[in-house]
Amino acid sequence: MRPDEAPLASLPLLGYSVTVPSPDDGITKEFVFKLQFKNHVYFFRAESQYTFDRWMEVIGSATVHSQRNKSVNHHQELENNNITSP
């Protein structure tokens, strides 16, 4: 493995939740998901709806308390939160 292919860090996801940002987070970009455990919050952005869905699925399966509703896609959640994409 080349040095740039090795992870810089790892994060155990047990107990984390994976969701889309809330309006209070002030995130208006598309394809952003939020990992949170207590006061530890991380935001990640995917390149497309497909990669967003895959990340949410995979990370959701690795977390114990995933709060993702699999029947609602990212665009619908943005609309429900009255967030517009730039």
C-alpha positions as CSV (number, residue, x, y, z in Angstrom):
1,M,0.0,0.0,0.0
2,R,1.3,3.4,-0.9
3,P,1.6,6.0,1.9
4,D,-1.2,8.2,0.5
5,E,-3.6,5.2,0.4
6,A,-3.4,4.6,4.2
7,P,-6.0,6.3,6.4
8,L,-4.8,9.2,8.5
9,A,-7.2,8.3,11.3
10,S,-10.1,6.1,12.1
11,L,-13.3,6.8,14.0
12,P,-15.3,4.0,15.7
13,L,-18.9,4.7,14.8
14,L,-20.6,2.8,17.6
15,G,-23.2,5.1,19.2
16,Y,-23.0,7.8,16.4
17,S,-26.0,8.9,14.5
18,V,-25.9,9.7,10.8
19,T,-28.4,12.3,9.5
20,V,-28.6,15.3,7.1
21,P,-27.8,18.7,8.7
22,S,-30.6,20.5,10.4
23,P,-31.5,24.1,9.5
24,D,-29.7,25.2,12.7
25,D,-26.4,23.8,11.3
26,G,-26.4,26.4,8.6
27,I,-25.2,23.9,5.9
28,T,-26.8,24.6,2.6
29,K,-24.7,22.5,0.2
30,E,-26.0,19.4,-1.5
31,F,-25.1,15.9,-0.5
32,V,-23.9,16.7,3.0
33,F,-24.4,14.3,5.9
34,K,-23.7,14.7,9.6
35,L,-22.1,12.3,12.0
36,Q,-22.8,13.0,15.6
37,F,-22.1,11.5,19.0
38,K,-22.9,13.8,22.0
39,N,-21.0,17.0,21.3
40,H,-18.7,15.5,18.6
41,V,-20.1,16.6,15.2
42,Y,-18.6,15.9,11.8
43,F,-19.9,17.0,8.4
44,F,-19.0,15.3,5.1
45,R,-20.0,16.1,1.6
46,A,-20.5,13.5,-1.2
47,E,-20.0,14.2,-4.9
48,S,-23.4,13.0,-6.1
49,Q,-26.8,11.7,-4.9
50,Y,-25.6,8.2,-5.6
51,T,-22.4,8.5,-3.5
52,F,-24.4,10.4,-0.8
53,D,-26.9,7.5,-0.6
54,R,-24.1,4.9,-0.5
55,W,-22.3,6.7,2.3
56,M,-25.5,7.1,4.3
57,E,-26.3,3.4,3.8
58,V,-22.8,2.1,4.7
59,I,-22.2,4.5,7.6
60,G,-25.8,3.9,8.8
61,S,-25.2,0.2,8.9
62,A,-22.0,0.8,11.0
63,T,-23.8,3.0,13.6
64,V,-26.0,1.7,16.3
65,H,-28.5,4.5,16.4
66,S,-28.8,5.6,12.7
67,Q,-31.7,7.9,12.3
68,R,-31.9,7.9,8.5
69,N,-35.2,7.3,6.9
70,K,-34.2,5.2,3.9
71,S,-37.3,6.1,1.9
72,V,-36.5,9.9,1.8
73,N,-33.7,11.1,-0.4
74,H,-31.5,14.0,0.3
75,H,-33.4,16.4,-2.0
76,Q,-36.7,15.7,-0.3
77,E,-35.1,16.4,3.1
78,L,-33.7,19.7,1.9
79,E,-37.1,20.7,0.7
80,N,-38.7,19.6,4.0
81,N,-36.2,21.8,5.9
82,N,-36.7,24.7,3.5
83,I,-33.0,24.7,2.5
84,T,-32.1,25.7,-1.1
85,S,-29.0,24.5,-2.9
86,P,-26.6,27.1,-4.2
